[in-house]
Amino acid sequence: MTESEAAAFVKRFEAAWAGRQSRMFLDLWHPDGQLHSPFHDRVILGREIGALNEFLGLAVPNLAWRLVGWTWREDTVVVEWESSNGDSERPITWRGVDKFTLREGKIVEEVVYADTAVLHGLRAGSRLEPLLRFPR
């Protein structure tokens, strides 16, 4: 994959998040591709990405996604992102990285790396404390 092909993929991925239309996400995926994510209870197949997008729209209607940066090498694209959810008074923000393996311009594997501890804590109704307190 060339740099311009990688840049075109990232642009399409960013546009899919901006538009939140299932067809745009589906067009990025090989039907048998696999999404591995700590946010889901199982591997999601490429042909299920449209249904996942619809589900997310209902389950997390205020979810926002923003591209922070990206890089690539050979058939791999890595995207750093920031997501947020919640109302304007108490927004929740977290960052993560997605590693995509592409074949013929389509995603065959996506691995999401994100720390979900804060989200689990919020769901449980508790505030997470730092593991270490560094002295001032």
Buried (B, 14 or more C-beta within 10 A) or exposed (E): BEEEEBEEBBEBBBEBBEEBBBEBBBBBBBEEBBBBBEBEEEEBBBEBBBEBBEEBEEEEEEBBBBBEEBEBEEEBBBBBBEBEBBEEEEEEEBEBBBBBBBEEBBBBBBBBBBEBEEBEEBEEEEEEEEEEEEEE
